[in-house]
Amino acid sequence: MIPERLSEYRIMWILVLFDLPTETKKDKKAYALFRKQLMCDGFTMFQFSIYLRHCASRENADVHIRRVKSFLPNMGQVGILCITDKQFGDMEIFIGKKKEEPVAHGQQLELF
């Protein structure tokens, strides 16, 4: 039996989806700053405008969601989606017509 703290229904993934303007130099700077802040908070690029982050629990995910909300850009659209590890594991990923297996992240080590 998997301990509750390692349950695939407790572990969460945060996906940040965004469509930001890049017409002006100011827009490009805001876009670059938003991406940089996401990466500084531990998000990695999944696709060009989709970044994701693995979190040990919903409570931990809430901390990172609040942090993303704190640095939202003034212009553009940003969506934040939180899904369970089980839902993430059910995702089918294709490169062209070839199916790829999702990247398996190791279990998080917890020290007492």
Helices and strands as residue ranges (DSSP letters): G 4-6, E 12-19, H 25-40, E 44-47, E 50-55, H 58-70, E 77-84, H 85-89, E 93-95, E 98-100
